[in-house]
Amino acid sequence: MALIKPEQLRSGSYSISGSFSGSFFGDGSGLTGLDAFPYTGSAEITGSLKLEGPFTITGSIKLDPTQDPDPSGLDLDTTALFQSASNTSLGYDLYIRQNGNLIKWKWVEGILNTGLLYGGVVTYSGADVFVSPGSGIIVNHNATTGSEISPIVEYVTWNAITQSITNIATQQVTYLYIDNNGALQQQSTRFTNEQYHDYIPLGAVGHFDYTQVSAFGGQVQTAYDQIAQISSFVDAFGPLKISGYGLTGQPGTLRLSVGSGTSFIHGGFYEEDPELPSQITTPTQATASMAYVYRSGSGVRFDTNGGNLYTQLKPGFYDPGTGVTGSVSNNDWTIQRVYSDPKTGILYVYFGQTIYPDFPTAVANVSTDPFTEGDTFDFTTFIGFLVLKSNGTDITATDNKIIPAGLFRGSGQGSGGGVAISNLDDLTDVSITGPTNGEALIYDSGIWQNGTPLNATSASFALTASYALNSSFASSFPYTGSAIISGSLIVTGSIYTDSTIYSPFTIGLDFETVETFIYRSPYNFKVTSIESDPSQSIEILYQASGSAVSSSYSFGSTIDKFDKLHITPVSESLVILYSEKI
């Protein structure tokens, strides 16, 4: 066996005829008669092919199914692209194995959503609509509880479309969408959530005179950039109070305490937690430190008490919008707003911008109190309103009020916004002080207050109110003992006596309308007489005990052991019925 040296091949000093097997080391510059690579025809490489440097592939790449080259995920230096040999019901799956992570391409496809890619612009003229050429995708994620998603993406295209509104003479609005065949469809009802999933909605045209189209409103869902669009929607609400931040006053002082709370500010807490950059929990502030805020030109000024911050509220001042604060006269009220910096717990309190002459008026105007927020919008959480008496010294006094905020910011340009209600006393027209069992709400000068109402049985209206007799604090009626009704008693139904009543009794009936009154009695009672005013202005039939026949009553007579009395006034009458036990 001859040993061929590389330099001999390069110099052409040695030749070999026949086949050559084994390995060749060298740059191959002296080799002749070799085909170029790539070459015409097929080639099969059963081992590994290592390519160094850039290369160009003309045509497609076909990946045959194979096994995961690194099922244990321990190879952190290699990236592999392969098609799994473990096929699903909808075909083989493409995977990327990189740095130990396994990513299925169908998971990436699952991020896609049905929507418009381009075009689909709607214009109109007369009774016709025109849709510009466009394309979109319709994504069926094939989501089930029994298997992973296996999305099917349907690509839809269409050319320019002209179409007449079919229901223009019978409807005033028509909704337009592209179906999965690229055809324009019309309907007279709003799009459903399912249609946004299965079709490509474009919007609605208005033909309010039943003759021609005069308006168009877009309702497009794009197949791209949905996260950024949703982020813009979230940002429009500003910082949100997720939970907590209970705002309370310290008795006998103008100090505030704030409970622990959780805030949401989109991207506001990246430095604190990159994994959860939009949410943070603020610890309890036993005695809150605060800065006051008031308007100055187009911006605001922050009064930090010379950098020391305040620990007491300042109810005697308000914000007239002039760049300096104004004084509030004694016995007037303002509405201050409290915002918390979720990172530090420091409160930013806005002076009230309107003066109110009394407490009820101030409370009633909390939701409509004119207010303009400044530069605190992006970094603070709204936690509540303070209705403050100018010369008050105790935040917990009944003529001051703390109203907690809800989830949303509760304030905006020129509007007080919404208020969260967790207790009855949180309502702006309710003031509850030291409630005890049995008390009710009593309306007094615009405010509902807790207290004890008039005795229910002495009020002329009490017995006609269904709740009065059903209340756990009201006696059942009839009841043991005596009752005095100083007002009117109007009975619209029937009166039933009870066999447990053993004393003679009298019933007075005031007929204001011509309606039949039915009186039932147990068998151990009888009617001794019936009087009416005007005299005999009623007709009476009675049904004797055990009899189905009714007999007429003769005034002045006695009725023994009857089942029913049917009393029908001929005109407005006052009737007195005397009864006694047999």
Protein Blocks (a to p, Z undefined) as FASTA:
>chain_A
ZZddfklmmnopaccehjdedjdedehlmpghiacdddedddddfbdcddedjdddedjd
dddddddfblnopamkbccddddfbdcfkbccddddeehiacdfklmmmmpccddfbgji
acdehjbccddddddddddehpafkbccddddddddddddddddfklmmmcbdcddddfk
opacddfbdcdfklmmmmccfbdcddfkomaccbdcddbdcfehklmmmmmmmmmnopad
fbgjiacddehiacdcddddddddehklmmmommlmmbccddddfbacddddddehjbcc
ddehhonopabdcfkbccehnopacdddehiacdddddddfknopacddddfbdcfbfkl
mmmmmmmoccdddfklmmcccfbdcdddfkbcbfkbmkbccddddfbnoiaehiabjadd
fbfklpmkbccehiaehiacddeehiacddddddfklpmklmmpmklmmpmkbccddded
ddddfbdcddfbdcdddfkbmbdcddddddfbdcdddddddfkbccfbdcdddehiaccd
dddehiabdcdddehiacehifbdcdddfbdcddddddddZZ
